[in-house]
């Protein structure tokens, strides 16, 4: 593609976003003339969604959620690291100020971050981030190594990574203290499957995990 053609293409794709935005805004006003007034009044989301940055997984669309119902944080491989001030700030704000009722950690099969973590290769700046996933593999090494099929092993690591990130959410003080006081939020682990577009509920037993981790990570005491 010639340089001039590239410039024109970039302008067209940029303008297309605004065309879609105008169409979307018009359709929302047609459905509900007060829609944007309600949005401007503030947010009271039921869900905090912690998902992967993968461009193919728009949280609200796959879960059928309307604007204002989900507070969303995304990063590579949907990790919840206690040293990541971004995700920790999001969780704290969602729990303490927005008072979300559900926290969802949503991974997806075919995750590039998980696949990269399974590769014995120096990936530069990504190394410290992907080490969190490699640590999940280490914790579940026996189970994973017993899975002969590579794709099945990969898919299982995706699930185990989601479950470990759910545990990391439960370890936070704000989640523990809010649940002790209010009986919410509840933490869930889901996985999205590109093959059929469906979400799989990993049936994370939030209260059992909470009881288990509080032997060491109990942060409910003032």
N, C-alpha and C positions, 0 to 999 in steps of 0.2 A: 504494500500500500504506500503510495506517494505521501510525502510529508504534508502536502496541502490536503489530501484526502483524509489523513489522520486528524488534522486540525478540525476539518468539517465534521468528521464523525464524532469527535469529542464534544463539539458544540451541540450537535444534534442530540446526543445522549444526555447531555446536561439539561437541555431545554425540555426533553421528554419527561424528566422528573417533575418539572413544574406544570407541564400539561396534565400529567396524571394527578398531581396534587389538586389542581383546579377542578378536575372531574370528580375526584373523591370528595372534596369539600362541598361541591354542588349537590352530590347525591346524598350526603349526610344532612344537609339543610332541607332537602326535599323530603327526606324521611322524618326528620324531627327539627322544626325551625329553632328549637331551644338547645340543640345538641351542643353547639360551641359555647353557649352561655353556661351550660352545666359543666363543661370541661374547664372553663376559666374559673369557676367557683372553687376549685380545689380537687384533690384526689383522695379517694378512700379505697385503695386496692385491697382485694381479698388475698391476693397471691404475691409472693416474692418468687420470681423465676430466676434461677441461676443456671444458665445454659452455655452451650458452646458457641463460639463466634462464627461457626460455619455459616456461610451465606445462604445455605439451602434450608435453614430451619428458623423461619419467622415465628417466634413464640406465640404471639396472639393468634395468628392464623391457624396454626395446627391444633391449638387448644380451643378454638372458637371463642376467644376472649375479646371483649370490646375495649376500646381505649378507656383508660382509667381503672381497669380491673386488675392489672398486673404491673408490678414494679419489677423492672428487668435489669439483670446484670449478666454480661456474657464475656467469656474469655476462652482461650485455647483449652479445649478438653474439660470445660466446666469444673475447674479446680477451686477449692476453698482452702486457701493457705493462710495460716494465722499470721504470717509475715507480710501478706498482701494487704496494705492499708485500703486499697480500693474496695475489694470484696468485703473486708471487715466493716468498713464505713457503710457500705450498702446494707449489710445485714443489720447493723445497729440502727440505722435510720428507719429501715422498713419495720423493725420490731418495736422500737421505742417510740417513734413518732407517728408512723403510719398505722401501727398496730395490725399488721397483716395476720391473717388467720392460718395461712398455709405457706410453707416454704418448700418449693419444688427444686430439686437438683435434677436437671434433665440432660442426659447424654444422648448419643446416637451411635448406632452401628455404622461402621465404616469411618470412624473418627480418625482424621489424619494425625492429630496429636497423640492419640493412643498408639497408633501404628508406628509413628516415629519413635516413641518411647520403647517399643519392642525391638528397635533396630540398634545393633551395636555399632554406632557411628557417632563421631563428634559433630554436633550440630551447632557449635558456637554458642551464641547468646541464648539459644533455646535450652541448652543443657540444664541449667538450674531449675527451669520451669518443668521440663519433662522428667526431672529426677523425682518429682512428686508422684508421677505415674509409675515410674520404675520401682519406687518404694511400695506402691500398691502390689506390683507383681511380686516383689520380695516377700511381702506379708502373706501372699496366697500362692507362693511358688509351687508347693506340692500339688495343689489342686490343678493349677494351670498346666504344669508339666505333664500331668497324666492325660491331658486332652491331646490326642494325636493329631486331629485335623487342625490345621493352622488357622483357618477362618473361624472355626468354632472356638479356638483358644482366644483369638482376637476379640470375638464377640463377648466372651465371658469376662475378659479383662475390662471391656467397656462397662459391663454391668457392675463388676467389683469396684471399679473406679467411682462410679456413681454412688455406690453404697458407702465407700470410705469417705467421700466428700459429704455425704449426709451425716456421718459421724462427726466430721469436722465442724459442721454447722451446729450440731447438738452440743459440742464442747464449748461453744461461746457463752459468755456470762449472760448476755442480754436474752438469748433464747431460753436458757435455764431459768432465769429469774422471771421472765414473762410467763412461762408455762406454770411455774409454781404459784404465781399470783392469779393468772387468768385462765389457765388450761388451754392456752394457745400461745404461739403458733404450733402446728403439727408439721413435722418434716416428712417429705415424700421423696422417693427416688423413682424416676421414670427414664425410659429409653425410647427414642424415636427410631422407627425402622423405615428406611427409604423404599424398601421393596413394596410395602403396602400403604405407607403413609399413616400407620397407626402408632399410638403410644402404648408402651408396655409398662404396667405398674409393677415394680419390683417388690411390692408388698413390704416395704421397710417398716419394721415394728419400732416405731419411734419411742414409745414409752419403755420398751425393753432395753433399747440402746441407751436411753437416758439413765435408767437404773444401773446399767452395766458400767457406763463411763464415769458415773458420779463417785465411784470408789476412789478415783484418782482426780477427776476433773470437776468435782463439785464446786461450783462457783455461786451458789445461792445464798451463802452466808454473807452478811454485811460486815 
